[in-house]
Structure formats: C-alpha cells, structure tokens
Amino acid sequence: MKRAELAQHSNGLGFTPRDAVRWLAPAQLGRTAVRVVLASVFADFGDKRELEGGFPRYELDLERLPVAGQPAQPVVRGLGLPGAGNAGAGNARAAASPAEANTAEAGTAGTERSSGAEDLWLDFTADLGDGFDPTYTVASLLAEASLQVDGQELRRGKVLVLGGDEVYPVASPAAYEDRMVGPYRTALPCGRSPGRAGVLLALPGNHDWYDGLTSFIRLFTRQRNIGGWRTIQTRSYFALRLTGGDDAPGWWLVGLDSQLGQYIDEPQLDYFYNTVTTRLLPGDAVILCVAAPYWVRETQNANAFRQVHFFEQDYLRRRFNRRAGIFEETGASVRLWLTGDLHHYSRYEELPGELPGDAGSTADNRTGADPGRTQLITCGLGGAFLADAGWLPPELTLPGHRPAPAPADHTPADHMPAHHQPTHNTADHQPARGRRFVLAPGTFPGRAESRQFRGRLANPLSPFWLPVRNPGFGSALGVAHMLAALTLWTVFSAFRGLSFPDSLATLKTGNTMLLALTFLGVPLLLLLLLATLGTALGLNRDPRENGAGFTVARGALWQLSALGAGIAVVLLLPWPAGLPPFLTLGLVLTFTFATGYAAGSEAFAFFILGTGSGEVASWAMSGQAIEDHKGFLRIRIAPDGNLTVYPVAVDRICRDWDVERNDDGGLRPVPAGGLPPLRLFEPPITIAREGFPP
C-alpha cells in the first residue's frame, strides 16, 4: 500500500504518516515565513540554552549503557581532570543529585559495559523528519542489525547521532510524533532490540529552533525510549567519550548547539570545559558535530565559523590553566567534523603543508583519503529533499591552529573561567598557518547531476515541474495574473469610456500583431537589459552581497513577461462577434488564468534557475521535493584507534508497504519488496586517531 493508504491505519501505527513538505506551496510558504520570524525573536529574547545551565550535568558514559526500565545514566563517576587539579571532577559530583550520588556508591548493577577490545560502531544521519517514505526507509536501514554494502558487513551503531533538523517544516509536538518519533519507534520496536538499548544523541538544527527549542528539549533531554533507541543527554548539546580514558587516549564525540549560527552560550561553554576540556589527554581525537557546514558558509555567516573555530582552538586543542594563568596545549585534535543541514553528501579533506605555493600541498597529487588528514563531512540525506552540491567550492582555506604560548610572566587567574579569558593572547601574535581543504570526488550530487536535477523544475513534462510538485502554486500565479489583467483592462476601459467588450474590440481594430508583440517584447527586452547590466556589474554572481533589489526586479520582469504573453494570447484569439459581455469577460479571465498558471510558473522556474546563488537559487531543489537519493554514515572505531567512515547511499527509497503486527498488537510497515539496494558514495574513509602535526 502507498503512504496515503497507510495513513488510514494511523490508530494502529500510533502516528500518521505524512507526505513530504511542498516548500513552494503558497500556504506552506506563508506558515514557514511566520515561523522563521518567530524563531528570530526567540533567538534574540528567549534563548532556551541559558536555562539549560540549570539542567542536570553529568558525564555521559558508554560503560553505563541504558537498560529498559532504568534511568539512562544513573552513575556519576569522579575522574581526575588534567590541567585543573580535580576541579572538574568536583563540579561533576556537585552537579549530581543525592540519589545519583548514592547510585554511584552502589556501583553499576543492572548495566552493561562495553568492551574496548571490540569494534565500536556509530551511525550518523541528519535532516530526517520529512516525508514518511524517505524517513522510514532510512530508519528501517538504521534499525537492521547489520547491512551488506559493497561486499562489507556494516553493523548497527551502538550510538545513533541525529545531526540536526529532526523535523520539518517547523518544530511542534505533533510534527515530531508523525515525522520522526513515530517512524523511528516503529522501525526498531523495543521487542526487536533485546537487552540494552542503543544510545541516541541529537543536535538541534534551524527547524528544531523554530519553536524556540521547546519541543526538542522535551523530546531529547528526558531520557526516554524511542523504540530500541534511548536518549541520554540532558541538554541540547552533548559530550561522550567513546574509547580510551584514564591514561589511554581515545575518541570523543562532541555535539555543539550554535543556535541558528549565532553564538555559543556561557552555560554550554562551562559544560564542555568541565566535561571535556579538563579531561582531554594527549593523543585524544574528537568527532565534532555541528548543526551546519560553516566551513562552506563562511562567506555567508563568518561569525558562525569563528564561533566553532574558537571552540576548537580554546576548548579542544588547548585549555586555560587557571593556576598558571595561561593557555596550554591539550594534545588533542578534531579529526572529523560531521554535519547535515545541506541535503547532499560532500567531504573536504585537509591538505598537508602551507598555503598555495608551498611544496607538497597541491590537490593534484592526492591518491585517495589519507588517514592522517582531517575530514569535513556533510551528510544531510536522512529524509528531507535532495539538494544540489554543484556550487561547492573545490578548495577551502580555513584558519589554522595557534599554539599555546610558552610560559611567560602571567598572573594566575584561578577565579576566572576559561571562557572569560581573552582569546587573543600572546600566542595569537604568532602567524597561524592557513589550513587547506580540497573537495573529494565522491560528492553527490555532482555538478552534472546537479544540473540535470535542477533543470526538471522547468520541464512541464516532468513530474517535478514547479506547479505540479507544489499544489496551489500555479493556481496562485493564475489568480495573480487574472487580477492584474482585470485591473489593467478596467483602467484602460475607464480611460476610454468604453465597456469591457468594446475596449477589447478597439484594441483588435489596429495592428493587433504589433500590439501583442509589444506586450510580450517590452518586458523581455527590459529583462535582457537588466541581465546584461547585472553581468557587467557582477550582480549576478552573488545576490547576497548586492541586496535583494536586483533579484526582486528580475523576478518581477519575468512575471511581467508571462503576463504580457497572456495578454498577447487574448489579443490574437479570434473572438466571435456578438458575444454577451459577461461571457467575453469570463473567457478573457479564463485564458489569462490559464496562461498565468503555465507561463507564470515557467517564468518563475526560469527566474529560479537563472539565479546563481542564495536562497532563491536553493528553491530549484526544494521546489521539487526529491525523495530518492538518501543516505547516512556508518562509522567504525577499531581497537587500534583507526576510525572508518562508510558513506551509505540509498538511490531509491521504498514507496510500497505491507503491514505486520508487533508483539504488543501495534502495526509496523515493512517494505513490500524488501529493503532497497545500497552502495557507498565513495570508498570507506579511514582516519587515524592522530594526524598531521599542526
């Protein structure tokens, strides 16, 4: 059965399967615009992260995996924290409730500990809570105990990381239930995952922030089961040591909540300082999850990248020693950056050496992923519409690491927390080498595929044509064109003192063809002149830098051209004499509506495709709501410390479903033809725990 039929069984499923969001449908555009405005207000005046400073704070630990019916992380251990005496451990103990402290004294009865001698598997997916078919397809694949991909067995992750935008179009309890929680709970029921539950950690994306983070906090910070997965975090950010510990370096998983790309709040910095920074060991490696690929958006939001770079530098690579009053190197490094937000797969790989012109630093001599190189991976293919990646720059230059200064005449500052220390100290006067990253060839969709996908928006014979994929869009344009034509006709008739039919007859008494060409040609000529001027002045290259005026003018001229085409059709049609006035008016408005629907939609599609970058350019893909071509990351950390990323691609999602009954009597959809075939976007990427020296 199809999704619509499946929705009729919502009582047995426990949720209602939803269709994919149609982003350019007029009603959806209006609702989303209102929520975006409200989100900006929440971000400025109602930041929930400030309140999270009062939430419970304890160290998440994979050695205390949750068991059904028990709190997720009941034990709080005291750990010696390098660089700060045992202050961090004291803070962790102080944050625990008396009940948690008693549990710590009692030990870890009823929990299951992970073994350091085995592979540790993790899953990462992002941008997932959209239409049922793609979201549930990905959830079903993540729920499988193992997958066979390109001849390799990939086991289900012990940890599932949701990298942002867990719901679309805007956050609400009902939207989360129908678009994310219900599908994931059903894909992996508790009965299908005996023993311990898998750990689920989530970061909020911009769509999770559209209700001020209220629903996200209620869902992901209360340590509840979502099927066979269990949430364990207490805030909208998290830190978890995956391997190593005590005196043995290993891997960390850290997730930042940067609140719509604004800033990292003080309670969050304090949390990471006490749970991560003071515990880092030389040789530790960090997987850093952020809500958006700020490295490719540095030109759009340079402040957002400065925030995450500051965090990497002053909280992961070095720390402030309160007793000595200086920064010191931690010996740790971020080896893998993970994010979603952009709905494609891409990977940037660090190049060794200096800036361009230095020996051994060109991209042409690469022969594949080098385990010593840091990787920046974007994989936002968990369920939302496919986005193009053809615009990604082939190479990036990002700020380098500034080493901590050698001990000098510093005044101890025990009373000042690390994040109150100036970030530009003595070390910042030393020139930092820029870090170069090159785009890997496994990007999907590539440039050719992106052009092919984008072009379907303007193809009337394609099911992805703009008005077909967005119900109501063509009709709204048709009504707008009809009203515009009616207004022009009314003004013209009143000026001539004629009725509607008589004014139309006077237009057809002269050179009708020349008049029709004038209505059609003048807007097109103005559009051509504007495009030529925009090219000469460079306005076409980046509309963000030149304001919205040029883009709005282009869009208006495209619609005037379509309106002119509709008027030309009306003028050229052979109208029979003697028609009743009301019938003449009705026919004219009908033809104008039809040309507005078709020509207006086509003009809008060409307007989008002709916009080089920015929000309007992104509509070429969001307007199509492409549900196929999904994917996720399966990650393995081997006992030798090497990490391997398997970027799993799902070229065709499931659209036909059968229904089976669970042990509890509920219904569970299963793919009618079995799970779809899988492949890798590119060969596995191996990352050594320790990379190139800075």
Number of C-alpha atoms within 10 A of each C-alpha: 14 12 17 12 11 19 18 12 15 14 11 14 22 17 21 23 26 18 15 22 19 21 22 21 19 18 13 14 12 12 12 18 11 11 19 17 12 16 23 16 14 17 20 10 10 14 16 18 24 12 11 17 16 11 12 14 22 27 25 23 21 19 17 19 24 28 18 19 8 12 15 24 23 22 25 26 20 16 18 16 21 16 23 20 14 15 16 24 23 15 16 20 21 14 18 20 14 11 11 18 17 14 16 17 12 10 13 15 9 12 20 15 13 16 12 14 9 11 16 21 21 21 21 27 29 33 27 30 30 30 25 28 25 30 26 30 27 27 22 19 20 24 24 17 12 14 18 12 16 12 8 10 10 18 21 22 24 19 21 22 21 25 30 28 28 31 30 25 23 20 24 18 14 13 22 23 20 22 28 26 22 21 30 25 21 25 25 21 20 18 12 15 16 11 14 17 22 23 23 23 25 29 26 28 29 25 25 27 27 27 20 25 25 15 18 24 19 14 18 23 19 16 20 19 24 24 22 24 26 26 23 24 26 20 26 23 23 24 23 20 23 23 24 16 16 12 9 11 20 26 26 21 19 19 25 22 24 25 23 19 20 15 15 18 15 14 15 20 18 16 22 22 22 21 25 23 27 26 24 33 23 16 17 27 30 26 20 22 27 26 26 24 21 21 20 18 13 15 12 13 14 14 15 22 25 16 17 20 18 15 18 17 21 25 23 26 27 24 23 28 21 20 14 18 20 23 25 19 21 24 16 24 27 23 25 21 19 24 27 29 23 22 28 24 28 24 22 25 22 26 24 21 18 16 15 12 9 10 10 13 18 17 18 8 8 12 7 11 17 17 19 18 21 25 26 21 24 27 29 32 31 33 36 33 30 26 27 26 21 16 11 15 11 13 17 18 17 17 13 16 20 20 19 22 16 11 11 10 9 9 11 13 16 14 9 12 14 23 16 9 16 8 14 9 13 16 15 14 10 12 11 14 16 16 18 23 24 21 19 19 14 15 22 23 22 19 15 10 13 18 15 13 19 24 17 19 30 22 14 15 10 13 13 22 20 27 28 18 21 20 16 16 20 27 19 19 24 26 18 19 27 24 15 15 20 17 12 12 16 16 12 16 17 13 10 12 11 14 15 18 19 14 18 20 14 12 13 18 8 10 9 15 12 12 17 21 14 15 19 21 16 15 21 19 13 15 20 14 12 17 17 14 13 17 12 10 10 12 20 20 15 13 21 15 11 13 11 10 10 16 19 12 12 22 21 17 21 25 24 22 24 28 28 27 24 28 22 21 17 20 19 13 11 9 15 7 9 8 11 10 13 11 11 18 15 12 14 24 21 16 18 30 26 20 26 28 24 19 24 30 28 24 22 23 25 17 22 25 21 16 21 16 16 14 12 15 17 17 21 26 24 21 25 27 23 19 22 18 21 29 30 26 27 23 25 22 23 16 16 13 20 16 23 18 22 22 24 24 21 24 14 16 21 23 16 16 19 15 16 12 12 13 10 8 10 14 19 20 19 19 19 13 11 11 17 14 13 17 17 17 20 17 15 15 17 20 23 19 25 23 17 15 7 13
